[in-house]
Amino acid sequence: MLYSIFAYDNENSLPLRAQARPAHIARLKELHENNRLVLAGPNPAIDSLEPGEAGFTGSLIVADFPSLQDAEEWAKADPYVAAGVYKEVQIKPFKQVLPPVEE
């Protein structure tokens, strides 16, 4: 089943993001290589794809996990969590409607 992982950044998280980014991206690439990642990316703090020093306010990941518990365990092990980037992470079941998914 798909799960959405909404993560909200702490204030001034940009330096922490930069430090933990390689390990964070590596985990996302692993999901992608296993055909489990639907999408992933950060939320810029300003209306720009390159927010510079404004940084980011959080991230969204939509991925396939066997269960909610597996999604929660995966999210807890995220390098951004360990680095203190995120102040809160919410995980919910997600039903993809569009684009249609072949079953």
N, C-alpha and C positions, 0 to 999 in steps of 0.2 A: 504494500500500500504506500501511497505517497504521503509525505509529511512536510509541512511548512515549518521552517525554523526561522523565527523572527528574533534577531538579537539587537539589543539597544546599547549603544556605546556609553561609556563613562565620559565625563568632560575631559577635554585635552587628551584624547586617546591616540592621536596621530603618531606620536613617537612609539607608543606601544604596538600599534598596528605594524609599523615599519619593521620593528624588531621581530615580530612573530609571523609576518606575512609568508615567508618561504615555507614554513612548516604547515601553515593554514592552507596554502594553495596546493601543497603536495597531497593533503588529505582529500581536497576537492577533486584533484586530478585522478586520484584512485577511484573515487565514486564514479567519475566520468568514464574511466577506462573499463569499469564493470557495468556500464550502461545503467547506472542507478541515479545519475544526476539529471534533473530536468533543467534547472537554472540556478545560478548563484551570483551574487554581487552585492556591493555596498550601496548605501544610501548617502549620496553627497549631501553635505550640510547646506549647500547653496545650489541654485539652479544652474549647475554646470557639471559636465562629465569630468572635468579636471578641477576640483575645488581648491587645490593648493592648500594653504595653511588653514582654510576653513575646515578641512577634514571631512569626516563622515559621522553620521548620527546612528548608524547601525548597518545591519546586513540582512539579506534574505537568502535562504537556501530552500529549494524544493527538491526532495530526493526520495528514492524508494528505500524503505526499510522493512524488515519482516514484521515489526511491531512498533507500537508507540514506545515501549521500553527500550528497544534497540535504538530508536531515533534519539531518545533522551540520553542514553549512554554515549552514543556517538557525539552528540552536542557537548556533553560535559567534558569530553576529552579533547575538545578543540583547543589548539594552541592560543587562540585569542582569549579564551576563558582563563587559561593558566596565566597569561600575561597581564590580565586585568583590563583588557580592552572593553569587555562587555559588563554592563551593570545588571542586565536582565536578559534572559533567553526564554522565549515562549515557543512551544512545539505543539502543533495541532495536526490532526488528520487533514488531508487535502484531497479534494476530488477535482481532477482536471476535466474540464468540459471542452475547452477550445485551446489550441487546435485539438481535434479528436485524436484519441489514442487507439491504435489498432489493438484488438484483444486477441 
